[in-house]
Amino acid sequence: MPSRRNWSLILGCAISFFMIALIIVGFFWTPYEPTAMDSAARSASPSARHILGCDNFGRDIFSRVLEGAGTTLIIAASTVVIGLTVGIIVGAFTGYFGGWLDEVLMRISDVITAFPSVLMAMVLISLLGSGKHNIIIALSILFIPSFARVVRSEFAKEKQMDYVRAARLMGAGHIRIMFVHILPNVIPVLLSAVAIGFNNAVLAEASMSFLGIGVQVPDPSLGRMLSESQSFLFSAPWYPLSSGITIVLLVLGFGLISDGLGGRKDA
């Protein structure tokens, strides 16, 4: 019988695949143009014509949620890919070689992680300017230390294993040992960190956009939609709930995946 953590992995994958499938559909098709306004449908409640209703400008909320979720997914995925790639390189070299390189890079990592992530992101955005690409750069910088520490810890353990010693005796170079022999054994541990990183990226992007320093018009954003709709919580609750629940489902799905992967690792 599957354990609770295995069920977490199954449910997390189901929610995540469903959300990602909807978002991919939204890249190619939406029921209405997300920016199209219809004065006759202002604040219209959910119906067969508008399944999530309309906002105060008569724009179809379902279409806007699909487009906004697509922007959030692109930012979160790009952030994780860049942060993970650089984190693997930094963590591999520091964990494998140690010494002064480890001390320098880890102290830089300590400086980055010493500040609250949202505050650090605000500082970086103020320096780089707002916009989707600058958000990706800022969040990627913040995510590098967390991935680097996981990789560094695993490389420090794996370099003492017999298969690494055997590879050295067979004449394998350091780069080959790191990225051909050790890295594949570190990937299972990284999967859980990637799921957590995606969650954090979604929340960070939504938080910054909610505060008005993230994605700017005309690019859509779930966080900004949530900010714009908060005054309609009681008069048109479907408006804020649509973007809010979408964020929750994205985070919940990958959170359950992370929990399930953690359970498999401990088993």
C-alpha positions in Angstrom: 0.0 0.0 0.0 1.5 3.4 -0.9 2.6 5.5 2.1 1.2 9.0 2.8 4.3 10.6 1.3 3.9 8.5 -1.9 0.3 9.8 -2.1 1.8 13.3 -1.6 3.9 12.7 -4.7 1.0 11.4 -6.7 -1.4 14.2 -5.8 1.3 16.8 -6.3 2.1 15.5 -9.8 -1.6 15.4 -10.6 -2.1 19.1 -9.5 1.1 20.3 -11.2 0.4 18.5 -14.5 -3.1 19.8 -14.6 -2.0 23.4 -13.9 0.9 23.2 -16.4 -1.4 21.7 -19.1 -3.8 24.6 -18.6 -1.0 27.2 -18.8 0.4 25.6 -22.0 -3.1 25.7 -23.5 -3.2 29.4 -22.5 0.0 30.1 -24.5 -1.8 29.2 -27.7 -5.5 29.8 -27.0 -7.7 31.8 -24.6 -11.5 32.1 -24.7 -11.2 35.9 -25.1 -8.5 38.4 -25.7 -7.2 39.0 -22.1 -7.1 42.8 -22.6 -10.5 43.0 -24.4 -13.0 45.1 -22.4 -16.8 44.6 -22.5 -18.7 47.3 -20.7 -21.9 45.1 -20.7 -20.0 42.4 -18.7 -18.4 44.5 -16.0 -18.1 42.5 -12.8 -20.2 39.7 -14.3 -20.4 36.6 -12.1 -19.2 33.2 -13.4 -21.4 31.7 -16.1 -21.3 29.4 -19.1 -20.0 32.3 -21.2 -17.4 33.5 -18.6 -16.5 30.5 -16.4 -14.6 32.6 -13.9 -16.6 35.8 -14.4 -15.3 39.2 -15.5 -13.4 42.0 -13.8 -14.4 45.6 -13.2 -13.5 46.4 -16.8 -15.4 43.6 -18.3 -12.3 41.5 -19.1 -12.6 37.7 -19.0 -10.9 36.6 -15.8 -10.2 33.0 -17.0 -8.3 34.3 -20.0 -6.4 36.7 -17.8 -5.6 34.0 -15.3 -4.2 31.8 -18.0 -2.0 34.5 -19.4 -0.9 35.7 -15.9 -0.1 32.1 -14.9 1.9 31.7 -18.0 4.0 34.7 -17.1 4.5 33.4 -13.6 5.5 29.9 -14.8 8.0 31.4 -17.3 9.6 33.6 -14.6 9.7 30.8 -12.0 11.0 28.1 -14.4 13.7 30.5 -15.8 14.7 31.5 -12.3 15.1 27.9 -11.2 17.0 26.9 -14.4 19.5 29.7 -14.1 19.9 29.5 -10.3 20.3 25.7 -10.5 22.8 25.8 -13.3 25.0 28.3 -11.6 24.4 26.7 -8.2 25.6 23.3 -9.6 28.8 24.8 -11.0 29.5 26.7 -7.8 28.6 23.9 -5.5 30.5 21.3 -7.5 33.8 23.2 -7.4 33.5 24.3 -3.8 32.5 20.8 -2.6 35.0 18.9 -4.7 38.1 21.2 -4.3 37.4 22.9 -0.9 40.1 25.2 0.3 40.2 28.9 -0.4 37.7 28.6 -3.3 35.2 27.1 -0.9 35.8 29.9 1.7 35.4 32.7 -0.8 32.3 31.5 -2.6 30.6 30.4 0.6 31.2 33.8 2.2 29.7 35.5 -0.8 26.7 33.1 -0.4 26.4 34.0 3.3 26.3 37.7 2.4 23.4 37.1 -0.1 21.4 34.9 2.3 22.0 37.2 5.3 19.3 39.6 4.0 15.6 38.8 3.7 14.9 37.5 0.2 12.1 39.9 -0.6 14.2 42.9 0.6 17.2 41.8 -1.4 15.0 41.3 -4.4 13.6 44.8 -4.0 17.1 46.2 -3.9 18.2 44.4 -7.0 15.0 45.4 -8.9 15.6 49.0 -7.9 19.1 48.8 -9.4 18.2 46.8 -12.5 14.7 48.3 -13.1 11.4 46.6 -13.2 10.3 44.2 -15.9 10.1 40.4 -16.5 13.7 39.9 -17.5 15.1 41.9 -14.6 12.9 39.9 -12.2 14.4 36.7 -13.5 17.9 38.0 -13.1 17.3 39.3 -9.6 15.6 36.1 -8.4 18.2 33.9 -10.0 20.9 35.6 -8.0 19.0 35.0 -4.8 18.4 31.3 -5.6 22.0 30.4 -6.5 23.2 30.1 -2.8 20.5 27.6 -1.8 21.2 25.3 -4.8 25.0 25.7 -4.3 24.8 24.7 -0.7 22.9 21.5 -1.5 25.3 20.5 -4.3 28.4 21.5 -2.2 27.3 19.2 0.7 26.6 16.3 -1.6 29.9 16.7 -3.6 31.8 16.8 -0.3 30.4 13.5 0.7 30.5 11.8 -2.7 34.2 12.7 -3.4 35.2 10.3 -0.6 33.4 7.3 -2.2 35.2 4.3 -3.7 33.8 4.9 -7.2 35.5 8.4 -7.2 38.8 6.9 -6.1 38.5 4.2 -8.8 37.8 6.9 -11.4 41.0 8.8 -10.4 43.0 5.6 -10.6 41.8 5.1 -14.1 43.1 8.5 -15.1 39.8 10.5 -15.2 40.2 14.3 -14.9 38.6 16.4 -12.2 35.9 17.9 -14.6 34.9 14.4 -15.8 34.8 13.1 -12.2 32.6 16.0 -11.1 30.1 16.1 -13.9 30.1 12.6 -15.3 30.6 10.5 -12.1 29.4 12.5 -9.1 26.7 14.8 -10.5 24.3 11.9 -11.6 24.4 10.7 -8.0 23.5 14.2 -6.7 20.5 14.7 -9.0 18.0 12.7 -6.9 18.7 15.0 -3.9 18.4 18.1 -6.2 14.9 17.2 -7.3 13.4 18.1 -4.0 15.4 21.3 -3.9 14.1 22.2 -7.4 10.5 21.7 -6.3 11.0 23.9 -3.3 12.8 26.5 -5.4 10.0 26.6 -7.9 7.5 27.3 -5.1 9.7 30.1 -3.7 10.1 31.6 -7.2 6.3 31.6 -7.7 5.7 33.2 -4.3 8.6 35.8 -4.8 7.3 36.9 -8.2 3.7 37.1 -7.0 4.8 39.1 -3.9 6.9 41.6 -5.9 4.1 42.1 -8.5 1.6 42.5 -5.7 3.7 45.2 -4.2 4.0 46.9 -7.7 7.7 46.3 -8.2 7.4 43.1 -10.3 5.9 42.5 -13.7 4.6 45.7 -15.2 1.8 46.5 -17.7 1.2 45.3 -20.3 2.7 42.0 -19.2 0.2 40.0 -17.1 0.9 38.8 -13.6 -1.1 36.8 -11.0 0.4 38.9 -8.2 -0.7 42.2 -9.8 -4.1 40.8 -10.6 -4.5 39.9 -7.0 -3.4 43.4 -5.9 -5.9 45.0 -8.3 -8.8 42.8 -7.2 -8.4 43.0 -3.4 -11.0 45.8 -3.2 -13.6 43.6 -4.9 -13.3 40.7 -2.3 -16.9 41.2 -1.1 -18.6 42.8 -4.1 -17.1 40.4 -6.7 -15.2 37.6 -4.8 -14.6 35.5 -7.9 -12.2 38.2 -9.1 -9.5 38.0 -6.3 -10.2 34.3 -5.6 -9.4 33.3 -9.2 -5.8 34.6 -9.1 -5.3 33.7 -5.5 -6.4 30.1 -5.9 -4.2 29.7 -9.0 -1.2 30.8 -7.0 -2.2 28.4 -4.2 -2.5 25.4 -6.6 0.8 26.1 -8.3 2.5 26.2 -4.9 0.6 23.3 -3.5 1.4 21.0 -6.4 5.1 21.5 -6.2 5.0 21.5 -2.4 3.5 18.1 -2.4 6.0 16.9 -5.0 8.8 18.1 -2.7 7.3 16.3 0.3 6.9 13.1 -1.7 10.4 13.2 -3.1 11.7 13.8 0.5 9.7 10.7 1.6 11.2 8.5 -1.1 14.7 9.7 -0.2 14.2 8.8 3.4 12.7 5.4 2.6 
